[in-house]
């Protein structure tokens, strides 16, 4: 099984993304690994739950929202790439062109 995700700014613009492959596992396990990968990829000192709590306590808004695959095409595309990957996790600092198109379409369709 693969996973993927993206981090968006306040205006839904691309800030970063990640993809990875975990092999076999339950959906809950893969979703949990995706959350860990997101936090680990975008904060260099990640490690324990205490750090997550400290991050959430900062002067910023952090929210986790589960969106079904049909309603989140950019993340679905990244997860498919993760399923084909031969590495555990890779941080993406530049949005793949296919994701750019899907992010724009996703933003327009939610207006």
Secondary structure by P-SEA (a helix, b strand, c coil): cccbbbbbcccccccccbbbbbccccaaaaaaaaaaaaaaacccccccaaaaaaaaaccbbbbbbbbcccccaaaaaaaaaaaaccccbbbbccccaaaaaaaaaaaaaac
